[in-house]
Amino acid sequence: DAIDQIIEPSLVVLGYGLCGNGLDGLQSRKHVILAPRADDCIAMFLGSYQLFKEDFDGNPGTYYLSKGWLESGSDPLLEHQELVEKYGTETADWIMEQQYQHYKRLVYVALPGEKESEYKQRMDAVAAYCERFGMQYEVAQGSDYFIEQLLEAITRLDHSTDDFVLVPPGTELQQRQFLRLDYTASKSN
């Protein structure tokens, strides 16, 4: 609806990736849409799809958090607290154990310019809670490189690149546009 409210045909730039298929089926109608070719925001926060792929392939079972996730109130500790209120401690513990049993690592992606102390207390509490699942806590230094590349792509007349999806007017974004051959091929072997 927000895109349709733009009157003049425009280049609409989205600052997030596929994000749980949230963009799947988004129609461009009269606009050109440019979106990062990323599964979710973590690739963008780390600086590139390649850095995310290397980290993810080398450390499957990683649960990533960022400033945005903490600000939106989405983390395992808060989730547990909400489940306790709804179902009681025993059931909440069981649900959380089922959900997080395969995670081995908790990574906080610190964005450039972010003050570590701003979220340290909350992340320390989340990390302490996640230890019960055997998750090791790490901080990864994020990068604004992906965002810089997005801004650069806006200024280029030719928007074609492996890092971005370009959707012409009258078409729609589809999940398959976000797939990368190198990633899908490595997973099928």
C-alpha positions in Angstrom: 0.0 0.0 0.0 2.8 2.4 0.8 4.5 1.8 -2.5 1.2 2.3 -4.3 0.8 5.7 -2.7 3.8 7.0 -4.6 2.2 8.9 -7.4 5.1 9.4 -9.9 6.8 6.3 -11.3 10.0 6.0 -9.2 12.9 3.9 -8.1 11.8 2.4 -4.8 14.7 1.3 -2.7 14.1 -1.2 0.1 16.6 -1.3 2.9 16.0 -4.9 3.9 16.2 -8.4 2.4 13.8 -11.2 1.9 13.3 -11.4 5.7 11.1 -14.5 6.2 9.6 -14.1 2.8 8.1 -10.7 3.8 9.0 -9.4 0.3 7.7 -12.4 -1.6 4.9 -11.3 -3.9 5.5 -7.6 -3.4 4.2 -6.0 -6.6 6.0 -3.1 -8.2 3.1 -2.0 -10.4 4.4 1.3 -11.9 7.7 1.5 -10.0 11.1 0.0 -10.2 12.0 -1.8 -6.9 15.6 -2.2 -5.8 16.2 -4.6 -2.9 19.3 -6.1 -1.3 19.7 -9.8 -2.4 20.0 -11.0 1.2 18.1 -13.6 3.2 17.7 -11.2 6.0 19.3 -8.2 7.7 22.2 -10.1 9.1 24.0 -10.3 5.8 23.6 -6.6 5.5 24.8 -5.9 9.0 27.9 -8.1 8.5 28.8 -6.2 5.3 28.1 -8.7 2.6 26.3 -11.8 1.6 29.7 -13.5 1.2 30.7 -12.7 4.8 27.3 -14.0 6.1 27.7 -17.2 4.0 31.2 -17.9 5.3 30.1 -17.3 8.9 26.9 -19.3 8.5 28.6 -22.2 6.7 31.4 -22.3 9.2 29.1 -22.0 12.2 25.7 -23.6 11.5 23.4 -23.2 14.5 24.1 -19.5 15.0 21.4 -17.2 16.5 22.2 -13.6 15.5 21.0 -10.5 17.3 21.5 -6.8 16.6 20.5 -3.5 18.1 17.3 -3.5 16.1 16.3 -6.9 17.4 16.9 -5.8 21.0 15.0 -2.6 20.4 12.0 -4.4 19.0 11.9 -6.7 22.0 12.9 -9.9 20.2 15.4 -12.1 22.0 15.4 -15.5 23.6 15.3 -14.2 27.2 12.3 -11.9 26.5 10.6 -14.7 24.6 11.0 -17.0 27.6 9.6 -14.4 29.9 6.5 -14.0 27.7 6.0 -17.8 27.5 6.2 -18.0 31.3 3.5 -15.4 31.6 1.3 -17.3 29.1 2.0 -21.0 30.0 4.0 -21.1 33.3 7.6 -21.9 33.9 7.7 -25.6 33.1 5.9 -25.4 29.7 7.9 -22.3 28.8 11.2 -24.0 29.6 10.1 -27.0 27.5 9.1 -24.8 24.5 12.4 -22.9 24.7 14.5 -26.1 24.9 12.7 -27.5 21.8 13.2 -24.3 19.9 16.8 -23.6 20.7 18.3 -27.1 21.2 20.2 -27.0 17.9 21.8 -23.6 18.3 25.4 -23.6 19.3 26.3 -19.9 19.1 24.8 -16.6 20.0 26.3 -13.6 18.0 25.6 -10.0 18.6 26.4 -8.0 15.5 27.6 -4.6 16.6 27.0 -1.9 14.0 29.6 0.7 13.2 29.5 3.7 15.5 27.4 1.7 18.1 28.4 2.2 21.7 29.1 -1.2 23.2 27.8 -0.2 26.6 24.4 0.7 25.1 23.3 -2.9 24.8 26.0 -4.7 26.9 23.8 -5.3 30.0 20.9 -6.7 28.0 23.2 -8.9 25.8 25.0 -10.2 28.9 21.6 -11.2 30.4 20.5 -12.9 27.1 23.9 -14.6 26.8 23.7 -15.9 30.3 20.2 -17.3 29.6 21.3 -18.9 26.3 24.2 -20.7 28.1 21.5 -23.2 29.3 21.2 -24.4 25.7 25.0 -24.6 25.3 25.3 -21.5 23.2 28.6 -19.7 23.2 28.4 -15.9 23.1 30.4 -13.8 20.6 30.3 -10.2 19.4 30.9 -9.7 15.7 31.8 -6.3 14.3 29.4 -5.3 11.7 30.0 -3.2 8.6 28.1 -0.5 6.7 29.7 -1.7 3.4 26.4 -3.4 2.2 24.5 -0.2 2.8 27.2 1.8 1.0 26.9 -0.5 -2.0 23.1 -0.1 -1.9 23.5 3.7 -2.0 26.0 3.4 -4.8 23.6 1.1 -6.8 20.9 3.8 -6.5 23.2 6.3 -8.4 24.2 3.9 -11.2 22.1 3.8 -14.3 22.7 0.0 -14.5 21.4 -1.6 -11.3 22.3 -5.1 -12.2 24.5 -6.8 -9.7 24.6 -10.0 -7.7 24.0 -8.1 -4.5 20.7 -6.5 -5.4 17.3 -7.5 -6.9 15.8 -5.2 -9.5 12.1 -5.5 -10.2 10.8 -3.7 -13.3 7.4 -2.0 -13.3 4.4 -4.4 -13.6 6.1 -7.4 -12.0 6.6 -8.7 -8.5 9.3 -9.7 -6.2 9.6 -13.5 -5.8 11.6 -15.6 -3.4 13.6 -17.2 -6.3 15.1 -13.9 -7.2 17.0 -14.0 -3.9 18.5 -17.4 -4.5 22.1 -17.6 -5.4 23.5 -20.5 -7.4 26.7 -20.8 -5.4 24.7 -21.1 -2.2 22.1 -23.6 -3.4 24.6 -25.7 -5.3 26.9 -26.0 -2.2 23.9 -27.1 -0.1 22.8 -29.8 -2.5 26.2 -31.5 -2.6 
